[in-house]
């Protein structure tokens, strides 16, 4: 499985943690950049940490589910 990351800040954070993205693309509907990472158990755990610690998500954390 893969994870499409649409946040430059999240992409930078994942790279700091040692993850490398497979490729960068542009979403065709809005031409917004995204980065594709291989989704594994470690990435899933780190995405949960990101979700818990991201100030933009704090008030809505219970309603957001990562796919």
C-alpha positions in Angstrom: 0.0 0.0 0.0 1.0 3.6 -0.5 0.3 6.9 1.3 -0.3 10.1 -0.6 1.0 13.0 1.4 -0.5 16.4 0.4 1.3 18.5 3.1 4.8 19.8 2.5 5.2 20.2 6.2 4.2 16.5 6.8 6.5 15.4 3.9 9.4 17.3 5.4 8.7 15.8 8.9 8.6 12.3 7.4 11.9 12.9 5.6 13.5 14.0 8.8 12.4 10.7 10.3 14.2 8.9 7.6 11.4 8.1 5.1 12.0 8.6 1.4 9.1 9.2 -1.0 8.8 7.1 -4.1 7.7 10.0 -6.4 6.1 13.4 -6.4 3.1 14.1 -8.5 0.4 16.7 -9.2 -3.2 16.0 -8.3 -5.0 16.5 -11.7 -8.1 18.3 -10.2 -6.2 21.1 -8.6 -2.6 20.6 -9.6 -1.6 20.4 -5.9 1.7 18.6 -5.3 1.7 15.3 -3.4 4.4 12.8 -2.4 3.9 9.0 -2.3 5.4 6.9 0.4 5.3 3.2 1.0 2.8 2.6 3.8 4.1 0.2 6.4 3.6 -0.3 10.1 6.3 2.2 11.1 4.9 4.9 8.8 1.4 4.2 10.2 2.7 4.7 13.7 4.4 8.0 12.8 1.3 9.3 11.0 -0.6 8.7 14.2 2.0 10.7 16.1 1.7 13.5 13.4 -2.1 13.4 13.8 -1.9 13.7 17.6 0.7 16.5 17.6 -0.4 18.6 14.7 -2.0 21.8 16.1 -4.2 22.2 13.0 -5.8 18.8 13.8 -6.0 19.0 17.6 -9.6 20.2 17.9 -10.9 17.7 15.3 -8.6 14.7 16.0 -11.5 12.4 16.9 -13.2 13.0 13.5 -10.3 12.5 11.2 -9.3 9.1 10.0 -6.1 8.3 8.0 -6.7 5.9 5.1 
